[in-house]
Amino acid sequence: MQPESTAPADVPALRAELNLVDAEIRALVERRRELSREIQSIRQASGGPRTDLTREMRVISPYTEAYGRQGTAIAMALLEICRGAGASAQ
């Protein structure tokens, strides 16, 4: 027995759900960016570097394991967003 196919009428409802998921992802990215900026400020105030490359590698690894090369790209983009404009690894 083949699974039921999704009727074209279901597509708008499914897209609406995707839109909600995308909004949740953006909210989580913004929360991550806020936390990252707070950590960067604390680290810099104590004389440390703005970024921690060892930590960044630990962030990238699970994305790579879950999604392969595309996961690495997702993690790298996320880290770049959270570093702030014009930030470079120190």
C-alpha positions as CSV (number, residue, x, y, z in Angstrom):
1,M,0.0,0.0,0.0
2,Q,1.4,3.4,-1.0
3,P,1.3,6.3,1.4
4,E,-1.4,8.9,0.7
5,S,-0.2,11.7,-1.4
6,T,-0.6,15.2,-0.1
7,A,-3.4,16.9,-1.9
8,P,-2.6,20.3,-3.5
9,A,-5.0,21.9,-1.0
10,D,-2.6,20.8,1.8
11,V,0.3,22.8,0.4
12,P,-0.7,26.2,1.7
13,A,-1.3,24.8,5.2
14,L,2.1,23.1,5.1
15,R,3.8,26.3,3.9
16,A,2.1,28.2,6.7
17,E,3.7,25.7,9.2
18,L,7.1,26.2,7.5
19,N,6.7,29.9,7.9
20,L,6.1,29.4,11.6
21,V,9.2,27.2,11.9
22,D,11.2,29.8,10.0
23,A,10.1,32.5,12.4
24,E,11.1,30.3,15.4
25,I,14.5,29.7,13.8
26,R,15.0,33.5,13.3
27,A,14.0,34.1,17.0
28,L,16.5,31.4,18.2
29,V,19.2,32.9,16.0
30,E,18.6,36.3,17.5
31,R,18.7,34.9,21.0
32,R,21.9,33.1,20.2
33,R,23.3,36.4,18.8
34,E,22.4,38.2,22.1
35,L,24.1,35.5,24.2
36,S,27.2,35.5,22.0
37,R,27.5,39.3,22.2
38,E,27.3,39.1,26.0
39,I,30.0,36.4,26.1
40,Q,32.2,38.5,23.7
41,S,31.8,41.6,25.9
42,I,32.7,39.7,29.1
43,R,35.7,38.0,27.4
44,Q,37.0,41.3,26.0
45,A,36.5,43.1,29.3
46,S,38.8,40.6,31.0
47,G,41.4,41.1,28.3
48,G,40.6,38.0,26.3
49,P,40.0,37.6,22.6
50,R,36.6,38.4,21.1
51,T,36.3,34.8,19.7
52,D,37.3,31.4,20.9
53,L,38.2,29.2,17.9
54,T,38.3,26.0,19.9
55,R,34.7,26.7,21.0
56,E,33.7,27.5,17.4
57,M,35.0,24.1,16.3
58,R,32.9,22.5,19.0
59,V,29.8,24.4,17.7
60,I,30.5,23.4,14.0
61,S,31.1,19.6,14.7
62,P,27.5,18.6,15.6
63,Y,26.1,20.5,12.6
64,T,28.6,18.7,10.3
65,E,27.7,15.3,11.9
66,A,24.0,16.0,11.5
67,Y,23.9,17.5,8.0
68,G,27.3,16.9,6.4
69,R,28.9,19.7,4.3
70,Q,25.7,21.7,4.4
71,G,25.7,21.5,8.2
72,T,29.2,23.0,8.2
73,A,27.9,25.9,6.1
74,I,25.0,26.4,8.4
75,A,27.2,26.5,11.5
76,M,29.7,28.8,9.8
77,A,26.9,31.2,8.8
78,L,25.5,31.1,12.3
79,L,28.8,31.9,13.9
80,E,29.4,34.7,11.5
81,I,26.0,36.2,12.3
82,C,26.7,35.9,16.0
83,R,30.2,37.4,15.8
84,G,28.7,40.7,14.7
85,A,29.4,42.9,11.7
86,G,33.0,43.1,10.7
87,A,34.2,40.9,13.5
88,S,37.3,38.8,12.8
89,A,38.6,35.9,14.8
90,Q,41.2,36.9,17.3
